[in-house]
Structures are given as structure tokens and as C-alpha cells.
């Protein structure tokens, strides 16, 4: 099976990057598309992978501070067409915006904080005035872009370790998660598994809208 991987940016060391390394271990021949790649500041394991950064990676300032690339990331990923049977997108905001010729699986680590919790993401301070102004201007259009990109996925899968943030995204019209690729359940077993750990309000929302079934892991 022809598989390609996509990740937001490889410029730091964190849990999301470790997930990508696990994906590479599962699909060692798969190319890894990403907006920015800085080998010095992320895990050395990526040096053995077939990492294919986008054009904006040529700007060194962005590799050193990926937040400065905020206005460029949506159009950069939207302009990327990947020709593969299956494309697995590891994302918390951008990678799911790619276009594909095959099936698309989205692994969403968490909804984009800069879109759905900008006050927590940016914090306080005079140095945040410009980013806050950019979010205020671009936020509505980026949330609309995020929803359109999420709907293109054949298999969206969202980790709900941060459930309040997931609920915040729901209020903005975001799409909930579904069962991971390759897993099937009967209606009875699916109902029981999906209901575990959900509040009464979440169960009512899930039952009234099948598109917002949440799968806690």
C-alpha cells in the first residue's frame, strides 16, 4: 500500500513529533511532508526519514520560530497535492489541509489552540499585540478553512485528552472524531464504547448528531 505522512511542522521535540516517529516506524518508506523542518531542534530520528518540507522552509526565520509562519501555513498546505493511496495527517491545526488523490486519515492531537483558545495560546504581554491582531483578523476565515479541511477526511480521529478544548471547537462548528481507521464495531458495542467518559450533555449531543461522535482514548 502506498502511504504518505503529513505533519504540521518538525521544528521542536514533543508528543506530536513522537507520534510521527511511531508512524514512520510503521511505514518506513513513506515520505513525510511538513511545512518546516529544522533537524537541529527536533528529534534526530527524522534525519533517517524521507522528510519533504514545503517551500516556506527556505526561510530560516520561520524554521527557528514556526509561530511567525501563522499567516502562511493554511495556503501552504492547501496548495499541496499528494498522490498516494492513503495519506495520514498528523495535525493540531494545519496538515489536514492538504489535498490528496487517495484516502485521507486525520490524527488530530488537539484542536488548534490559536483558533479556539487564542487567549490561552498567546498569553499576556505587549509582545503579543501583533499576533493577537493577526488572529482577530484571520481567525474567522481560518476557522472556516479548518472546518472545510476536516470534512475532506475519510477517517478523522481526534484524541480527547483535552476535552474542554474539544468542546470549545464544537461550539465553533468543528467536527468531532470518529473511530480510527481499520476498527469496526457493532452499533451496540460502539454505543457503549463511545459513551464511556462522556458527560450527559456530550452524550445528548452525540446521539442527536452522529457526525459528532467522540471517542475518548
Phi, psi and omega in degrees: 000134180276112184239141173232147179246148178224137177222152185305300178198147180246078182231004184211176180243115182201186181297321181296321179292326176293325176297318179297320177298323177294322177296320178296322177298323179284328181231073189296338180265358184285135173290151180243108178270137179205157182287316184225139180223117177237098185303330184289335187247000176242185185292139180297340180300336181288343181293337179271351183269165177270076183276130181238090180286157179279177186298328183293349178294343179292342181271106185301325181300324180288324177295328181277337180213091187294339180294335178291342180276002185315311183288346187260343191290317180300308178294329180295314179287325180295334181275357183266123174249121182252126180261096180205156179295318180225131176243122180256117182258118174262113192212151165229023176167336191228316191300333181288358180277358181290159174256145184224160174264350181242210180274150183238125175248126181249121173255104183264112181294320176189147175303152186298114181296324182292342177264325189248346173218058185298328182293326178280325182291318185272330182072200182248170177123150182295332182291351181260004184297315182294313176300322179295322178295321179295319179294320180297326181280316187266344186308307182302316181290325180288325176294322176294319177298319180299317180294317180296317180296319181296325182290341180284346184289138174282324181223086174284141180216117187240127174286136184244037177295332179250073187298323178301323179292321177298320179293324177299319179294323177302320182294336177271002178094018180286168184260134178286181183263166176228182183298140179300158181300141176087357181249129179238148180220152171287158179305323182291311182292326180294319180299317181292317182291319182287338181277345183295129175083003181264147175284169178300320180296319180293323178295318180297319179294320179298315183291329181277341181220098182301338181288348181247035176289125182255134182247097179287138181249000000 
